[in-house]
Amino acid sequence: MQYLMTDLHQRFIGALNHTKPLSVGDTFHAGNTKTYTVVSISNSRNHKDVKSVTVIPVREPVAAS
């Protein structure tokens, strides 16, 4: 499934091809090596096969030294 990722301010982050459909609350690793949580999903305006997904970055835990 194809997704267009945006942040909470509706700024484009990138495109994502995911093997399984995403749901609100899911977390995933994107190609830019960041981890995101899905906060909303909607239909794309121009393509019925592409969804628009709003995400927030997940803060990675700091490794103890």
C-alpha positions as CSV (number, residue, x, y, z in Angstrom):
1,M,0.0,0.0,0.0
2,Q,1.3,3.5,-0.8
3,Y,1.2,6.4,1.6
4,L,2.1,10.1,1.4
5,M,3.5,11.0,4.8
6,T,2.9,14.5,6.3
7,D,3.7,16.0,9.7
8,L,1.1,17.7,12.0
9,H,1.5,20.9,10.1
10,Q,0.7,19.1,6.8
11,R,4.3,19.4,5.5
12,F,5.3,16.6,3.2
13,I,7.8,14.2,4.7
14,G,8.0,11.5,2.0
15,A,6.4,8.6,0.3
16,L,6.1,5.2,1.9
17,N,5.4,1.7,0.5
18,H,4.2,-0.5,3.3
19,T,3.3,-4.2,2.9
20,K,0.3,-4.1,5.3
21,P,-2.3,-1.4,5.7
22,L,-1.5,1.1,8.4
23,S,-3.8,2.0,11.3
24,V,-3.9,4.9,13.7
25,G,-1.5,4.2,16.5
26,D,0.9,2.0,14.4
27,T,4.6,2.7,14.5
28,F,7.0,2.0,11.7
29,H,10.6,2.8,10.5
30,A,10.8,4.9,7.4
31,G,13.5,4.9,4.8
32,N,15.1,7.9,6.5
33,T,15.8,5.6,9.5
34,K,13.4,7.5,11.7
35,T,10.5,5.9,13.6
36,Y,7.0,7.4,13.3
37,T,3.6,6.9,14.9
38,V,0.5,7.2,12.7
39,V,-2.0,9.8,14.1
40,S,-4.5,10.0,11.1
41,I,-5.1,8.4,7.7
42,S,-7.2,9.9,4.9
43,N,-7.8,9.3,1.2
44,S,-5.4,11.2,-1.1
45,R,-7.1,14.0,-3.1
46,N,-5.7,12.8,-6.5
47,H,-5.2,9.1,-6.3
48,K,-7.7,6.6,-4.9
49,D,-4.9,3.9,-4.4
50,V,-2.8,6.3,-2.3
51,K,-3.6,7.3,1.3
52,S,-2.4,10.3,3.1
53,V,-1.0,9.5,6.5
54,T,-0.2,12.1,9.2
55,V,2.7,11.0,11.5
56,I,4.7,12.2,14.4
57,P,8.3,11.1,15.0
58,V,9.0,8.8,17.9
59,R,11.9,9.9,20.1
60,E,14.4,7.1,20.2
61,P,15.6,6.0,23.6
62,V,19.1,7.2,24.5
63,A,21.5,4.3,25.1
64,A,23.1,4.3,28.5
65,S,26.9,4.6,28.4
